[in-house]
Amino acid sequence: MSSTGPATGPSTLPATPLTPFYPKYAKPSVSYPTDNLEPLSYEADPNGSGKTVYNPPRPDGKKSPHYDAVWDGEGGKLSKPWWDFHIYHLPLSPQHVEHAHALYAAVRREFPELPTYRFWDKPLGPHPIPMFEVNVRTPHELGALFSWFVANRGPCSVLIHPNTGDDPVDHTTHATWIGDKVPLDVDMLRAFQTKVEGKEAK
């Protein structure tokens, strides 16, 4: 066997195996120190359904502050204490347009205290199809409006996102959807974010 021919078989593999890339995620936050607490167990909750585990009470005896605030206030410079709901419809579908107008009127009647913007009949900014927007400012409002749209959105898609000061991330990574996703113009969001950060730096 000649040693001058092309290498074949296992000898062609790298000397060390490739290491897969695993991104590092921030540790989920808890609003009180947990380092010195007893480990959590899989003990059944005596007051539960038989399938749930027992959760020990918080050491401070209180409920989570997240019941009272949308997040912990550690957003970016432009963070606002509320979330946005964007409700989209297909402008060439008469049924979509009719339902979107009815939905717009219904949400304003049912939740008159929530900031609601005008109804758009054409694309606007990073939104490629018409939409309208509603803001919520508390977890109570967030949960109520979320469940209401689950029951009432019909053919419309609903984008829900926080306002942490990073528009591209808020509209993508941080966002959630009820219904089909609408492909946003993320490049426009990035350009706007760059412009805002440039003004903030001055």
C-alpha positions as CSV (number, residue, x, y, z in Angstrom):
1,M,0.0,0.0,0.0
2,S,1.4,3.3,-1.0
3,S,1.8,6.1,1.6
4,T,1.8,8.8,-1.1
5,G,-1.8,8.5,-2.1
6,P,-4.7,10.6,-0.9
7,A,-5.6,10.2,2.7
8,T,-8.8,8.4,3.3
9,G,-10.9,7.0,6.2
10,P,-10.6,8.2,9.8
11,S,-7.2,9.9,9.2
12,T,-9.1,12.7,7.2
13,L,-11.1,13.7,10.3
14,P,-9.9,16.7,12.3
15,A,-7.5,15.9,15.1
16,T,-10.0,17.3,17.6
17,P,-13.8,17.1,17.2
18,L,-15.7,20.4,16.4
19,T,-17.3,21.9,19.4
20,P,-20.9,22.9,18.8
21,F,-21.9,26.4,19.6
22,Y,-24.3,26.7,22.6
23,P,-25.3,30.3,23.3
24,K,-25.3,31.4,26.9
25,Y,-28.6,32.7,28.2
26,A,-29.1,35.0,31.2
27,K,-30.2,33.1,34.3
28,P,-33.9,33.5,35.0
29,S,-34.4,36.1,37.7
30,V,-36.1,35.6,41.0
31,S,-36.9,38.7,43.1
32,Y,-35.3,37.3,46.3
33,P,-32.1,35.4,47.2
34,T,-32.5,31.7,46.7
35,D,-28.9,30.5,47.2
36,N,-29.3,29.2,50.8
37,L,-32.8,27.7,50.4
38,E,-33.6,24.0,50.5
39,P,-33.5,22.4,47.0
40,L,-36.9,22.1,45.3
41,S,-38.4,18.6,45.4
42,Y,-40.9,16.7,43.3
43,E,-43.1,16.2,46.3
44,A,-46.8,16.2,45.3
45,D,-48.8,19.2,46.4
46,P,-51.3,17.9,49.0
47,N,-53.8,20.6,47.9
48,G,-53.2,20.0,44.2
49,S,-54.7,17.8,41.5
50,G,-52.3,14.9,42.3
51,K,-50.2,15.9,39.3
52,T,-48.8,19.2,40.5
53,V,-45.7,19.6,42.7
54,Y,-45.5,21.4,46.1
55,N,-44.0,24.9,45.8
56,P,-42.6,26.2,49.1
57,P,-43.9,29.7,49.9
58,R,-41.7,32.7,49.4
59,P,-39.5,33.5,52.5
60,D,-40.9,37.1,52.6
61,G,-44.5,35.8,52.7
62,K,-45.4,38.1,49.8
63,K,-46.6,37.5,46.2
64,S,-44.2,38.1,43.3
65,P,-43.8,41.9,42.5
66,H,-44.4,40.8,38.8
67,Y,-48.1,40.6,39.7
68,D,-48.0,44.4,40.1
69,A,-45.5,45.5,37.4
70,V,-45.1,44.4,33.8
71,W,-41.4,43.9,34.4
72,D,-38.8,44.8,36.9
73,G,-38.0,48.2,35.4
74,E,-34.5,47.2,34.2
75,G,-35.3,48.0,30.5
76,G,-33.2,50.3,28.3
77,K,-33.0,54.1,28.3
78,L,-36.2,54.3,26.3
79,S,-38.1,51.7,28.3
80,K,-41.7,52.4,29.0
81,P,-43.9,50.5,31.6
82,W,-46.2,49.0,29.0
83,W,-46.6,46.5,26.2
84,D,-48.0,47.0,22.7
85,F,-50.7,45.0,20.9
86,H,-50.7,45.3,17.1
87,I,-53.7,43.9,15.4
88,Y,-53.3,43.1,11.6
89,H,-55.8,42.4,8.8
90,L,-55.5,41.6,5.1
91,P,-56.6,44.7,3.3
92,L,-57.8,42.8,0.1
93,S,-60.1,40.5,2.1
94,P,-63.5,42.0,2.7
95,Q,-64.1,39.6,5.6
96,H,-60.8,40.6,7.2
97,V,-61.5,44.3,6.8
98,E,-65.0,44.0,8.2
99,H,-63.9,42.0,11.2
100,A,-60.9,44.3,11.9
101,H,-63.2,47.3,12.0
102,A,-65.6,45.5,14.3
103,L,-62.7,44.4,16.5
104,Y,-61.4,48.0,16.7
105,A,-64.8,49.3,17.8
106,A,-65.3,46.4,20.3
107,V,-61.9,46.8,22.0
108,R,-62.5,50.6,22.4
109,R,-66.0,49.9,23.9
110,E,-64.8,47.1,26.2
111,F,-61.5,48.7,27.4
112,P,-62.0,52.5,27.0
113,E,-59.2,53.1,29.6
114,L,-56.5,51.6,27.4
115,P,-54.5,53.9,25.0
116,T,-55.7,53.0,21.5
117,Y,-54.3,54.5,18.3
118,R,-56.0,55.2,14.9
119,F,-57.1,52.4,12.6
120,W,-54.8,52.2,9.6
121,D,-56.0,51.0,6.2
122,K,-52.5,50.8,4.7
123,P,-49.0,49.7,5.8
124,L,-47.2,51.8,8.3
125,G,-43.5,51.8,9.2
126,P,-42.3,48.3,9.8
127,H,-45.8,46.9,9.5
128,P,-46.3,45.5,6.0
129,I,-50.1,45.3,6.2
130,P,-52.7,47.5,7.9
131,M,-53.1,47.4,11.7
132,F,-54.2,49.2,14.8
133,E,-52.4,49.4,18.1
134,V,-53.5,49.2,21.8
135,N,-51.2,49.7,24.8
136,V,-51.4,48.0,28.2
137,R,-49.5,49.2,31.3
138,T,-50.1,46.5,34.0
139,P,-50.0,42.7,34.2
140,H,-53.7,42.8,34.9
141,E,-54.4,44.7,31.7
142,L,-51.9,42.5,29.8
143,G,-53.6,39.3,30.8
144,A,-57.1,40.6,30.3
145,L,-56.4,41.9,26.8
146,F,-54.5,38.8,25.8
147,S,-57.3,36.5,26.7
148,W,-59.9,38.8,25.1
149,F,-58.0,38.7,21.8
150,V,-57.6,34.9,21.9
151,A,-61.4,34.7,22.0
152,N,-62.3,37.6,19.7
153,R,-59.5,38.1,17.1
154,G,-61.2,36.1,14.3
155,P,-59.0,36.1,11.2
156,C,-56.7,38.9,12.5
157,S,-53.2,38.3,13.7
158,V,-52.0,40.0,17.0
159,L,-48.4,40.9,17.8
160,I,-47.7,41.5,21.5
161,H,-44.3,43.0,22.5
162,P,-42.7,44.9,25.4
163,N,-41.0,48.3,25.1
164,T,-37.6,47.8,26.6
165,G,-35.9,50.4,24.4
166,D,-34.6,48.0,21.8
167,D,-37.2,48.0,19.0
168,P,-35.7,45.3,16.8
169,V,-35.4,42.9,19.7
170,D,-38.8,43.8,21.2
171,H,-40.6,43.2,17.9
172,T,-38.8,39.8,17.3
173,T,-37.0,37.9,20.1
174,H,-39.2,39.4,22.9
175,A,-42.4,39.3,20.9
176,T,-45.3,36.7,20.9
177,W,-48.1,36.2,18.5
178,I,-51.7,35.2,18.6
179,G,-52.5,33.8,15.1
180,D,-50.1,33.8,12.1
181,K,-46.9,35.8,12.3
182,V,-46.7,38.8,10.0
183,P,-43.2,39.4,8.6
184,L,-42.2,42.8,9.8
185,D,-39.6,45.1,8.2
186,V,-36.9,44.5,10.8
187,D,-34.3,46.4,8.7
188,M,-36.4,49.5,9.2
189,L,-36.6,48.9,12.9
190,R,-32.8,48.6,13.1
191,A,-32.3,51.8,11.1
192,F,-34.7,53.6,13.4
193,Q,-33.0,52.2,16.5
194,T,-29.6,53.3,15.2
195,K,-30.9,56.8,14.6
196,V,-32.4,57.0,18.1
197,E,-29.2,55.7,19.7
198,G,-27.2,58.3,17.8
199,K,-29.4,61.1,19.2
200,E,-29.1,59.7,22.7
201,A,-25.3,59.7,22.4
202,K,-25.1,63.4,21.6
